[in-house]
Amino acid sequence: MSARPDEAAPRAIIPPMRARRIAWALVWLMVAAFIALVGYHVLFRHWEYHTDAFDLGNMDQAVWNTLHGHPFRFTNRGNDDFAPPTRLSIHVEPIILPLALLYLIHSGPETLLVTQTVALALGAIPLFALSLRRLPDAPFVGVALVLGYLISPLLLGVALWDFHPVALATPLLIAAVLALDARRYGWFLTAAILAMSTKEDIGLSVAILALLLAIARPERRRFGLLVALGSLVWVAICFKLILPHYNASAPGGNNYWYRYAWLGATPAQAIINLFIQPWILLGHLFAPGELGYLAVLLRTAGGLGLLAPVTLLAASPDLAVNLLSTHAEQYSGFFQYNAAIIPYLMTAAVYGAAALIHARQRREATGRPASIRAALAALGASLAQGWRGGARRLGLAAAETGRAIRDIWTAALERIPIPARWLPATLIVWVVGFSLWNISTVGRIPPFWAAGDPPSPALAARMASIDALLAHVPADASVCATDTLDPHLSDRYDLYLAPDPQCYQANYVAMDLPNAIANVRPADAAMLQRMRASGRYEVVGQAGSVILLRRTGAPLAP
């Protein structure tokens, strides 16, 4: 029976198709604004000599050497790093190989910084496309989520601090989730493989995605299991073969295990200790730093991801890596350590918003909420079926368990007392409000942002004088440099970071002691004094606190 004219539903203020077009325009505008504003500050932070040897100078040198026939080579290391001169002793990042081709367009750190900025911004596109798939009638909720993504301190931390290949995993993992949602499995595999090429542990989250696919879609179970197996094999190759090959003297074959040594001397011992002494985690995880970090994660996108917790499982490997570390930067809510976490926080937020809106719509359409008791009974039956054993029965039970848990969750969401027609506007305000709150809580953002502010006349003059001085260094000369000068001299075969003893082999030495790394500044000063006193160096020139030497005699003994 058709409704009478006076009973017809009110017309939307903006027709759906027009609303989507406006939403797309807003998304592209925000993407362009991010590229322009963040890119401006990132580049000026570099040009104003605020970027670091770690991790811009070393990455630039590795990419430059890769293009020039020396894949992954970098000599720009700390004075306590005795591994072979290759990035494969630090991380496994095959993405460097295609990335090096961009240096055919422009060779230098600027290429890496711009590439990273554009890639992170473009992550908004698959995120919004996923939102449109799940909420076609609420496109502006997707716009709010895109805004939350672009101004998240987790994302800005990745963008503002130098360059890291793992940053490229952020848009790729969002694209992988979108491809799974759209049942475009070839695109999923492509995005997943590219994401895994950015860092050795990304395969863990891809494996979880693939396992979730195998459980949720029985017709694609074999594909999901094969992708999960392939991802885990790649991770095993990285951690058991590649990294140990270049780090034979490091515990567990990994340069960074010292951050987790409180759990055990080796990874195997750590796992055993966690099983037999699980309480040792409590004191660590409930420290103020870790709790503050969890608060930043929970505020991301207003915590909507908690309404779709299954997707968040894919973030668990990187979350554990950060929370268990003694390296404070990993749980600061800033830096590159969140590159593989924010994709799942944001895509889970999309699913959470959709689950809430659709649950309320079903409640209002049926007039009564779904039965939690019936859903719990179905869950018990599926668990009992799985307990009986058998591979086929176990697979069916896993799928039925997933459906039962989803039904329980849906029944709970149906009871949230907000009318469906008000939910889109409520979610927009909620997401924007939490996103603004979140960005105000991470104190590292303002100084990093200010480091890329337009230079004052005095700073511009300093930049020009240092640029002119460093221009005296021949392109094929070996160089030793302090931290902030390092990324401006890194397009070369041999580059050393003071006070690495190899600096005595360098043809040129560029030092800026006031801006050197604080904990090695005395050693830098002692090295510079010894060089000048030896009579084997001449001063090429000086620009403020920056001094440039050229070696004229035989190298000094380390």
C-alpha positions as CSV (number, residue, x, y, z in Angstrom):
1,M,0.0,0.0,0.0
2,S,1.4,3.4,-1.0
3,A,1.5,6.2,1.5
4,R,-0.9,9.1,1.3
5,P,0.7,12.4,0.1
6,D,0.5,13.9,3.6
7,E,2.3,10.8,5.0
8,A,5.2,10.9,2.6
9,A,8.7,11.1,4.0
10,P,10.2,14.6,4.1
11,R,12.6,15.3,1.3
12,A,16.3,15.5,2.1
13,I,17.7,19.0,2.5
14,I,20.4,18.0,0.0
15,P,19.6,15.2,-2.6
16,P,21.7,12.1,-2.0
17,M,23.7,12.3,-5.3
18,R,24.4,16.0,-4.8
19,A,25.4,15.4,-1.2
20,R,28.0,12.8,-2.3
21,R,29.4,15.1,-4.9
22,I,29.8,17.8,-2.3
23,A,31.3,15.4,0.1
24,W,33.8,14.2,-2.5
25,A,34.7,17.8,-3.2
26,L,35.3,18.5,0.5
27,V,37.5,15.4,0.8
28,W,39.7,16.4,-2.1
29,L,39.9,19.9,-0.7
30,M,41.1,18.6,2.6
31,V,43.6,16.3,0.9
32,A,45.0,19.2,-1.1
33,A,45.1,21.4,2.0
34,F,47.0,18.7,3.9
35,I,49.5,18.3,1.0
36,A,50.0,22.1,0.8
37,L,50.2,22.9,4.5
38,V,52.0,19.9,5.8
39,G,54.2,19.7,2.8
40,Y,55.2,23.3,3.2
41,H,56.1,22.8,6.8
42,V,57.9,19.6,6.2
43,L,60.0,21.1,3.4
44,F,60.9,24.3,5.3
45,R,61.7,22.3,8.3
46,H,64.4,20.6,6.2
47,W,65.5,23.7,4.4
48,E,65.9,25.4,7.8
49,Y,68.3,22.7,9.0
50,H,65.9,21.0,11.5
51,T,65.8,17.6,9.9
52,D,68.1,14.8,11.2
53,A,70.6,12.2,10.2
54,F,68.1,9.7,11.7
55,D,65.9,9.3,9.8
56,L,66.3,11.5,6.8
57,G,70.0,11.6,6.0
58,N,70.4,7.8,6.3
59,M,67.2,7.1,4.2
60,D,68.2,9.6,1.5
61,Q,71.7,8.0,1.3
62,A,70.2,4.5,1.0
63,V,67.8,5.5,-1.7
64,W,70.5,7.5,-3.6
65,N,72.9,4.5,-3.4
66,T,70.2,2.2,-4.6
67,L,69.6,4.3,-7.7
68,H,73.4,4.3,-8.4
69,G,73.8,0.5,-8.3
70,H,74.4,-0.1,-4.6
71,P,71.0,-1.4,-3.2
72,F,70.2,-0.4,0.4
73,R,73.8,0.8,1.1
74,F,74.2,3.4,3.8
75,T,77.2,4.3,5.8
76,N,75.5,7.0,7.8
77,R,75.2,5.2,11.1
78,G,75.7,5.8,14.8
79,N,79.1,5.4,16.3
80,D,77.9,2.3,18.2
81,D,76.5,0.5,15.1
82,F,79.0,-2.0,13.7
83,A,76.7,-3.9,11.4
84,P,77.4,-4.0,7.6
85,P,76.6,-0.8,5.8
86,T,73.2,-1.7,4.6
87,R,69.6,-0.8,5.5
88,L,68.9,-4.6,5.7
89,S,70.8,-4.5,9.0
90,I,68.1,-2.1,10.3
91,H,64.8,-2.9,8.6
92,V,63.7,-5.0,5.6
93,E,62.3,-2.4,3.2
94,P,62.2,-3.6,-0.4
95,I,60.0,-0.6,-1.3
96,I,63.2,1.4,-1.5
97,L,63.9,-0.3,-4.9
98,P,61.0,1.3,-6.8
99,L,61.2,4.4,-4.6
100,A,64.7,5.1,-5.9
101,L,63.3,5.6,-9.4
102,L,61.7,8.9,-8.2
103,Y,65.3,10.2,-7.9
104,L,65.4,10.2,-11.7
105,I,63.0,13.2,-11.4
106,H,64.7,14.9,-8.5
107,S,67.5,13.5,-6.3
108,G,67.4,14.5,-2.7
109,P,65.5,14.4,0.6
110,E,62.8,16.7,-0.8
111,T,61.6,13.8,-3.0
112,L,61.2,11.5,0.0
113,L,59.4,14.2,2.1
114,V,57.0,15.1,-0.7
115,T,56.3,11.5,-1.5
116,Q,55.5,10.7,2.1
117,T,53.2,13.7,2.5
118,V,51.3,13.0,-0.7
119,A,51.0,9.3,0.1
120,L,49.6,10.0,3.6
121,A,47.1,12.5,2.3
122,L,45.9,10.1,-0.3
123,G,45.0,7.6,2.3
124,A,41.9,9.7,2.8
125,I,40.6,8.6,-0.6
126,P,40.1,4.9,0.1
127,L,39.0,5.8,3.6
128,F,36.2,7.9,2.3
129,A,35.4,5.4,-0.4
130,L,35.0,2.8,2.3
131,S,32.7,5.1,4.2
132,L,30.5,5.7,1.1
133,R,30.2,1.9,0.6
134,R,29.1,1.4,4.2
135,L,27.1,4.7,4.7
136,P,25.9,5.8,1.2
137,D,23.2,7.9,2.7
138,A,25.5,9.7,5.2
139,P,28.4,10.9,3.2
140,F,29.3,13.8,5.6
141,V,30.0,11.2,8.3
142,G,32.8,10.1,6.0
143,V,33.9,13.6,5.6
144,A,34.2,14.0,9.3
145,L,36.2,10.7,9.5
146,V,38.6,12.0,6.8
147,L,39.1,15.2,8.8
148,G,39.8,13.0,11.9
149,Y,42.3,11.0,9.9
150,L,44.1,14.1,8.4
151,I,44.5,15.9,11.7
152,S,45.2,12.9,13.9
153,P,48.4,13.4,15.9
154,L,49.2,9.8,14.9
155,L,49.3,10.8,11.2
156,L,50.9,14.2,11.7
157,G,53.6,12.5,13.7
158,V,54.4,10.3,10.8
159,A,54.3,13.2,8.3
160,L,56.3,15.8,10.3
161,W,59.3,13.8,11.3
162,D,61.7,13.1,8.5
163,F,61.0,10.1,6.2
164,H,60.3,6.4,6.9
165,P,59.3,3.8,4.3
166,V,56.7,2.4,6.7
167,A,54.7,5.6,6.3
168,L,53.7,4.4,2.9
169,A,52.0,1.4,4.5
170,T,49.3,3.7,5.9
171,P,47.5,4.4,2.7
172,L,48.2,0.9,1.3
173,L,46.6,-0.8,4.3
174,I,43.6,1.4,4.1
175,A,43.4,0.5,0.4
176,A,43.7,-3.2,1.3
177,V,40.7,-3.0,3.7
178,L,38.7,-1.2,1.0
179,A,39.6,-3.9,-1.5
180,L,38.5,-6.6,0.9
181,D,35.2,-4.8,1.5
182,A,34.6,-4.5,-2.2
183,R,35.6,-8.1,-2.8
184,R,38.4,-7.0,-5.1
185,Y,40.9,-9.6,-4.1
186,G,43.5,-8.9,-6.7
187,W,43.7,-5.3,-5.5
188,F,43.8,-6.5,-1.9
189,L,46.8,-8.7,-2.7
190,T,48.6,-5.9,-4.6
191,A,48.1,-3.4,-1.7
192,A,49.1,-6.0,0.9
193,I,52.3,-7.0,-0.9
194,L,53.3,-3.3,-1.3
195,A,52.5,-2.6,2.3
196,M,54.6,-5.6,3.4
197,S,57.5,-4.2,1.4
198,T,57.7,-1.1,3.7
199,K,58.8,-3.0,6.8
200,E,59.5,-6.5,8.0
201,D,56.6,-6.8,10.5
202,I,53.7,-5.4,8.4
203,G,53.0,-9.0,7.3
204,L,51.7,-9.7,10.7
205,S,48.7,-7.4,10.4
206,V,48.1,-8.5,6.8
207,A,48.0,-12.1,8.0
208,I,45.3,-11.1,10.5
209,L,43.3,-9.4,7.8
210,A,43.6,-12.6,5.6
211,L,42.5,-14.8,8.5
212,L,39.5,-12.6,9.2
213,L,38.6,-12.9,5.5
214,A,38.9,-16.7,5.7
215,I,36.5,-16.8,8.7
216,A,34.0,-14.2,7.3
217,R,33.8,-15.5,3.8
218,P,33.9,-19.3,3.5
219,E,34.0,-19.2,-0.3
220,R,37.3,-17.4,0.0
221,R,38.7,-19.4,2.8
222,R,41.5,-21.0,0.8
223,F,42.6,-17.6,-0.6
224,G,42.6,-16.1,2.9
225,L,44.6,-18.9,4.4
226,L,47.2,-18.8,1.6
227,V,47.6,-15.1,2.0
228,A,48.0,-15.4,5.7
229,L,50.5,-18.2,5.3
230,G,52.5,-16.3,2.7
231,S,52.5,-13.2,5.0
232,L,53.8,-15.1,7.9
233,V,56.5,-16.9,5.8
234,W,57.7,-13.5,4.7
235,V,57.8,-12.2,8.3
236,A,59.7,-15.3,9.3
237,I,62.2,-14.8,6.4
238,C,62.8,-11.3,7.5
239,F,63.3,-12.0,11.2
240,K,65.0,-15.4,11.0
241,L,67.1,-15.0,7.9
242,I,67.6,-11.5,6.6
243,L,68.0,-9.4,9.8
244,P,70.1,-12.0,11.7
245,H,72.4,-12.4,8.6
246,Y,73.4,-8.7,9.0
247,N,73.1,-8.6,12.8
248,A,74.8,-11.8,13.9
249,S,76.1,-10.2,17.2
250,A,72.7,-8.6,18.2
251,P,70.4,-10.5,20.6
252,G,67.7,-12.2,18.5
253,G,69.4,-11.0,15.4
254,N,67.7,-7.6,15.8
255,N,69.3,-4.2,16.5
256,Y,66.2,-3.1,18.5
257,W,65.8,-6.0,20.9
258,Y,67.3,-3.9,23.7
259,R,64.0,-2.1,24.0
260,Y,62.4,-5.3,25.0
261,A,65.2,-6.9,27.1
262,W,63.2,-6.4,30.3
263,L,61.0,-9.3,29.0
264,G,64.0,-11.6,28.3
265,A,67.4,-11.7,26.8
266,T,66.1,-13.1,23.5
267,P,62.6,-13.1,21.9
268,A,62.2,-16.8,22.7
269,Q,62.9,-16.1,26.4
270,A,60.5,-13.1,26.3
271,I,57.6,-15.3,25.1
272,I,58.3,-17.9,27.7
273,N,58.4,-15.3,30.5
274,L,55.1,-13.8,29.3
275,F,53.5,-17.2,29.6
276,I,54.9,-18.1,33.0
277,Q,54.9,-14.6,34.5
278,P,52.1,-12.6,32.8
279,W,51.9,-10.2,35.8
280,I,55.1,-8.6,34.7
281,L,53.1,-6.8,32.1
282,L,50.9,-4.9,34.5
283,G,53.5,-2.6,35.9
284,H,54.7,-1.7,32.5
285,L,51.3,-1.2,30.7
286,F,49.8,0.8,33.5
287,A,52.6,3.4,33.6
288,P,51.5,7.0,32.8
289,G,53.2,7.0,29.4
290,E,51.5,3.9,28.1
291,L,48.1,5.0,29.5
292,G,48.4,8.4,27.8
293,Y,49.3,6.6,24.6
294,L,46.2,4.4,24.8
295,A,44.1,7.5,25.5
296,V,45.4,9.0,22.2
297,L,44.5,5.9,20.4
298,L,41.0,5.7,21.9
299,R,40.2,9.3,21.1
300,T,41.1,8.7,17.4
301,A,37.9,9.1,15.4
302,G,36.0,9.5,18.7
303,G,36.7,5.8,19.6
304,L,34.1,4.6,17.0
305,G,36.5,1.8,16.2
306,L,35.5,0.1,19.5
307,L,32.1,-0.5,17.9
308,A,33.8,-2.7,15.3
309,P,36.5,-4.3,17.4
310,V,37.2,-7.2,14.9
311,T,39.0,-4.8,12.5
312,L,41.1,-3.5,15.4
313,L,42.6,-7.0,15.7
314,A,44.8,-6.2,12.7
315,A,46.5,-3.4,14.7
316,S,47.4,-5.6,17.6
317,P,50.9,-6.6,16.5
318,D,52.1,-3.0,16.1
319,L,50.2,-2.0,19.2
320,A,52.0,-4.7,21.2
321,V,55.4,-3.6,19.7
322,N,54.8,-0.1,20.9
323,L,53.3,-0.8,24.3
324,L,56.0,-3.3,25.3
325,S,58.9,-1.1,24.3
326,T,61.0,1.0,26.7
327,H,61.6,3.5,23.9
328,A,59.4,6.4,24.9
329,E,58.9,7.7,21.4
330,Q,57.1,4.5,20.5
331,Y,54.2,5.3,22.8
332,S,54.3,9.0,22.5
333,G,51.4,9.3,20.1
334,F,53.8,10.8,17.6
335,F,56.5,9.6,15.2
336,Q,56.3,6.8,12.6
337,Y,55.6,4.0,15.0
338,N,51.8,4.4,14.4
339,A,51.9,4.1,10.6
340,A,50.4,0.6,10.7
341,I,48.0,1.3,13.5
342,I,46.0,4.3,12.2
343,P,44.7,2.5,9.1
344,Y,42.9,0.1,11.3
345,L,41.7,2.7,13.8
346,M,40.1,4.7,10.9
347,T,38.6,1.8,9.0
348,A,37.3,0.3,12.2
349,A,35.7,3.7,12.9
350,V,33.9,3.5,9.5
351,Y,32.6,0.0,10.3
352,G,31.6,1.2,13.8
353,A,29.7,4.2,12.6
354,A,27.9,2.0,10.0
355,A,27.1,-0.7,12.6
356,L,25.6,1.9,15.0
357,I,23.5,3.7,12.3
358,H,22.2,0.4,10.7
359,A,21.4,-1.1,14.1
360,R,19.3,1.9,15.1
361,Q,17.6,1.8,11.7
362,R,16.7,-1.9,12.1
363,R,15.4,-1.2,15.6
364,E,13.1,1.6,14.4
365,A,12.0,-0.5,11.4
366,T,11.1,-3.6,13.5
367,G,9.8,-1.7,16.6
368,R,11.7,-3.9,19.0
369,P,15.4,-4.8,19.6
370,A,16.9,-8.1,18.6
371,S,17.2,-10.7,21.4
372,I,20.5,-10.8,23.1
373,R,19.4,-14.0,24.8
374,A,18.9,-15.7,21.4
375,A,22.2,-14.5,20.1
376,L,24.0,-15.8,23.3
377,A,22.3,-19.2,22.7
378,A,23.6,-19.2,19.1
379,L,27.1,-18.4,20.4
380,G,27.0,-21.3,22.8
381,A,25.9,-23.7,20.1
382,S,28.6,-22.6,17.7
383,L,31.3,-23.0,20.5
384,A,30.0,-26.4,21.3
385,Q,30.2,-27.4,17.6
386,G,33.8,-26.3,17.4
387,W,34.6,-28.2,20.6
388,R,33.6,-31.5,18.9
389,G,36.6,-31.1,16.6
390,G,37.2,-31.8,12.9
391,A,38.6,-29.3,10.5
392,R,35.4,-28.8,8.5
393,R,33.3,-28.6,11.6
394,L,35.8,-26.2,13.2
395,G,35.7,-23.9,10.1
396,L,31.9,-23.8,10.2
397,A,31.9,-23.2,13.9
398,A,34.3,-20.3,13.5
399,A,32.0,-18.7,10.9
400,E,28.9,-19.2,13.1
401,T,30.7,-17.9,16.2
402,G,31.6,-14.8,14.3
403,R,28.0,-14.3,13.2
404,A,26.8,-14.9,16.8
405,I,29.2,-12.3,18.2
406,R,28.1,-9.9,15.5
407,D,24.4,-10.5,16.4
408,I,25.1,-9.9,20.1
409,W,26.9,-6.7,19.3
410,T,24.2,-5.5,17.0
411,A,21.5,-6.2,19.6
412,A,23.5,-4.1,22.1
413,L,23.9,-1.2,19.6
414,E,20.2,-1.2,18.9
415,R,19.6,-0.2,22.5
416,I,21.6,3.0,22.2
417,P,18.9,5.7,22.8
418,I,19.6,8.0,19.9
419,P,17.1,8.2,17.0
420,A,18.6,7.0,13.7
421,R,17.8,10.3,11.9
422,W,20.0,12.2,14.4
423,L,22.9,9.8,14.4
424,P,24.8,11.1,11.3
425,A,24.8,14.7,12.7
426,T,25.7,13.4,16.2
427,L,28.6,11.3,14.8
428,I,29.9,14.3,12.8
429,V,30.0,16.5,15.9
430,W,31.4,13.6,18.0
431,V,34.3,12.8,15.5
432,V,35.2,16.4,14.9
433,G,35.2,17.2,18.6
434,F,37.3,14.3,19.7
435,S,39.7,14.9,16.8
436,L,40.3,18.5,17.9
437,W,40.7,17.4,21.5
438,N,43.1,14.6,20.4
439,I,45.4,16.9,18.5
440,S,45.7,19.3,21.4
441,T,47.0,16.5,23.7
442,V,50.2,15.6,21.9
443,G,52.8,18.2,22.9
444,R,55.3,17.3,20.2
445,I,53.2,18.6,17.4
446,P,53.6,22.4,18.0
447,P,57.5,22.4,18.0
448,F,57.7,20.2,15.0
449,W,55.1,22.4,13.2
450,A,56.9,25.6,14.2
451,A,60.2,24.2,12.9
452,G,58.8,24.6,9.4
453,D,57.4,28.1,9.8
454,P,58.4,30.7,7.2
455,P,62.0,31.8,8.0
456,S,62.6,35.2,9.5
457,P,65.1,37.5,7.5
458,A,67.9,36.5,9.9
459,L,67.1,32.8,9.6
460,A,66.9,33.1,5.8
461,A,70.3,34.7,5.8
462,R,71.7,31.9,7.9
463,M,70.2,29.3,5.6
464,A,71.7,31.0,2.5
465,S,75.1,31.2,4.1
466,I,75.2,27.5,5.1
467,D,73.9,26.5,1.7
468,A,76.7,28.4,0.1
469,L,79.3,26.9,2.4
470,L,78.1,23.3,1.8
471,A,78.1,23.9,-1.9
472,H,81.9,23.7,-1.7
473,V,81.7,20.0,-1.0
474,P,82.3,18.0,-4.3
475,A,79.5,15.5,-5.1
476,D,81.9,12.6,-5.2
477,A,83.7,13.4,-1.9
478,S,83.3,11.3,1.3
479,V,81.9,13.5,4.1
480,C,81.5,13.5,7.9
481,A,78.7,15.7,9.3
482,T,76.9,16.4,12.4
483,D,73.2,15.6,12.8
484,T,71.3,18.6,11.2
485,L,73.9,19.0,8.4
486,D,73.8,15.4,7.5
487,P,70.6,15.3,5.4
488,H,72.0,18.1,3.2
489,L,75.0,16.1,2.3
490,S,73.6,12.6,2.0
491,D,73.4,12.1,-1.8
492,R,76.8,10.3,-1.9
493,Y,78.4,6.9,-1.6
494,D,80.2,7.5,1.7
495,L,78.7,9.6,4.5
496,Y,79.5,9.4,8.2
497,L,77.7,10.8,11.2
498,A,80.0,12.4,13.8
499,P,81.5,11.1,16.0
500,D,81.7,7.8,14.1
501,P,85.5,7.0,14.0
502,Q,85.1,6.5,10.3
503,C,84.9,10.3,10.1
504,Y,88.7,10.4,10.1
505,Q,88.6,8.8,6.6
506,A,86.3,11.5,5.2
507,N,87.6,14.0,2.7
508,Y,85.3,16.8,4.1
509,V,84.0,17.4,7.6
510,A,81.0,19.7,8.2
511,M,80.1,20.4,11.9
512,D,77.5,22.5,13.6
513,L,78.3,21.8,17.3
514,P,75.4,23.8,18.9
515,N,72.9,21.7,16.9
516,A,74.7,18.4,17.2
517,I,73.0,15.5,19.0
518,A,73.2,16.4,22.6
519,N,74.5,13.2,24.1
520,V,77.5,13.0,21.6
521,R,78.2,16.7,21.4
522,P,81.3,16.5,23.6
523,A,82.7,13.7,21.5
524,D,81.9,15.8,18.3
525,A,83.8,18.7,19.9
526,A,86.8,16.5,20.8
527,M,86.9,15.1,17.3
528,L,86.8,18.6,15.7
529,Q,89.5,19.8,18.0
530,R,91.8,16.9,17.2
531,M,91.3,17.3,13.5
532,R,92.2,21.0,13.6
533,A,95.2,20.4,15.9
534,S,96.6,17.7,13.6
535,G,97.6,20.0,10.8
536,R,96.0,17.6,8.3
537,Y,92.9,19.7,7.7
538,E,92.3,23.1,6.3
539,V,89.3,25.3,7.0
540,V,87.2,25.8,3.8
541,G,84.9,28.3,5.5
542,Q,82.5,29.1,8.3
543,A,78.9,30.2,8.4
544,G,77.8,31.1,11.9
545,S,78.2,28.0,14.0
546,V,78.8,25.8,11.0
547,I,82.5,25.0,10.0
548,L,83.7,23.1,7.0
549,L,87.1,21.4,6.9
550,R,88.9,19.6,4.0
551,R,91.4,16.9,4.8
552,T,94.8,17.6,3.2
553,G,96.9,14.9,4.8
554,A,96.7,11.2,5.7
555,P,93.7,10.0,7.8
556,L,94.1,10.2,11.5
557,A,94.0,6.9,13.4
558,P,90.6,6.3,15.1
